[in-house]
Amino acid sequence: MPKNKETLPALRCDGLVRNLWEPGATAPKGPLILGDFGWPWPCMATWCERSQKWAAVSVQRENDDAWFENEYEAPSDLRRWMPWPSLPNHVLGETRENLPDENIRKP
């Protein structure tokens, strides 16, 4: 995947600029996060205990084909991170955190 030395811009919320990024060294090793690994876009990532590296996912595209691809990144490659956003459920308008357990699909 291409690397980019530029940093990612802050998120814009209702016309206000908010910087939600935390330093890479403070990222939790367990939950999903959005990580800045120096690519032109943030990537979903999680810590891989076996490799002792970050597993980062992005979408690749070539001609009329698209696929997900993961890369393993060294701990020092994570420049900054933010929590994975809690997105509303499209039917209930609820977030995963405030749904009763019986409404959450189990793996």
C-alpha positions in Angstrom: 0.0 0.0 0.0 1.2 3.5 -0.7 2.7 5.6 2.1 2.1 9.3 2.4 4.2 11.7 4.6 1.3 14.1 5.0 -0.9 13.8 8.0 -4.6 13.2 7.9 -6.9 16.3 8.4 -9.1 16.8 11.4 -12.7 15.7 11.2 -15.2 18.4 10.4 -18.5 18.2 12.5 -21.2 20.7 11.9 -18.7 23.3 10.6 -16.5 22.9 13.7 -13.1 21.4 13.3 -12.4 18.8 16.0 -9.2 16.9 16.3 -10.0 13.4 17.7 -6.6 11.8 17.0 -4.6 10.4 19.9 -0.8 9.6 19.7 -0.1 6.2 18.3 1.7 5.0 21.4 -1.5 5.3 23.4 -3.6 3.0 21.2 -5.5 0.2 23.0 -4.4 -3.3 21.9 -7.7 -5.0 21.6 -10.6 -3.1 20.2 -11.1 -1.9 16.6 -9.6 1.5 16.0 -9.1 3.9 13.1 -5.4 4.2 12.5 -3.1 6.7 10.7 -0.3 4.6 9.3 0.9 7.2 6.8 -1.4 6.3 4.0 -3.7 9.0 2.4 -6.7 7.5 4.4 -7.3 6.2 7.8 -7.7 2.4 8.1 -9.6 0.0 10.4 -7.0 -1.8 12.5 -6.7 -4.1 15.5 -3.7 -5.5 17.4 -2.5 -9.0 16.4 -1.0 -10.7 19.5 0.6 -13.5 17.4 2.6 -11.2 15.1 2.9 -8.3 17.7 1.9 -5.9 14.9 -1.2 -3.9 13.9 -3.5 -5.6 11.3 -4.8 -2.8 9.1 -7.6 -3.3 6.5 -8.2 -1.2 3.4 -10.2 -1.5 0.2 -8.3 -2.1 -3.0 -9.6 -1.5 -6.5 -8.4 -2.4 -10.0 -10.5 -1.9 -13.1 -14.0 -3.3 -12.3 -12.8 -5.4 -9.3 -12.7 -4.4 -5.6 -11.5 -6.3 -2.5 -10.4 -6.0 1.1 -6.7 -6.4 1.9 -4.9 -6.5 5.2 -1.4 -5.5 6.0 0.6 -6.0 9.2 2.2 -2.8 10.4 4.9 -2.4 13.0 3.9 -0.7 16.3 6.0 2.3 15.4 4.1 2.8 12.1 0.9 3.8 13.9 1.2 7.6 14.0 -2.1 8.3 15.6 -5.5 6.7 16.2 -9.1 7.3 17.2 -11.8 5.0 18.5 -13.8 3.1 16.0 -17.0 5.2 15.7 -20.2 3.9 17.1 -22.5 4.1 14.1 -26.3 4.2 14.4 -28.3 1.1 13.5 -30.1 1.9 10.2 -33.4 0.4 11.5 -33.6 1.4 15.1 -31.5 4.5 15.0 -29.6 3.1 18.0 -25.9 2.5 18.6 -24.5 -0.8 19.5 -23.6 0.4 22.9 -27.2 1.2 24.0 -29.0 -1.8 22.4 -30.2 -4.6 24.7 -27.9 -7.7 24.4 -30.7 -9.8 22.7 -30.6 -7.3 19.7 -26.9 -7.9 19.1 -26.1 -10.7 16.7 -23.6 -13.1 18.3 -20.7 -14.5 16.2 
